[in-house]
């Protein structure tokens, strides 16, 4: 029996290493590729965590991604009626809007004294009001 202890030890080590190698190969074959893993959206689809989902008025901000039109200077900010303690309004392209309203595919996120902030697809766009320019 003592003569065979070394043989048994070598056989045990061989079987242990072989089984570990077989398990590793099975896990490698069953692994989900990184691009198919659930609940891991690409970086471009992640929402900016610093953009609030609800305005001060209690309106929900729409973060749905509809279409893919490039942002251009398509809005003309004609005026702002700013009230820090109440509801502010902006005149964009002849339309009067307030926080939460939509202009094209953009939603009005914030109205300040000299600018408005719009949001689309989780990306914000500021339009600065330039007094006296027509």
Secondary structure, DSSP 8 states (H G I E B T S, - for coil): -GGGHHHHHHHHHHHHHHHHHHHHHHHHHH---GGG-TT---GGGS--TTS-SB-TTS-B------------S---EEEEE--TTS--EEEETTEEE-TT-EETTEEEEEE-SSEEEEEETTEEEEEE--TT--
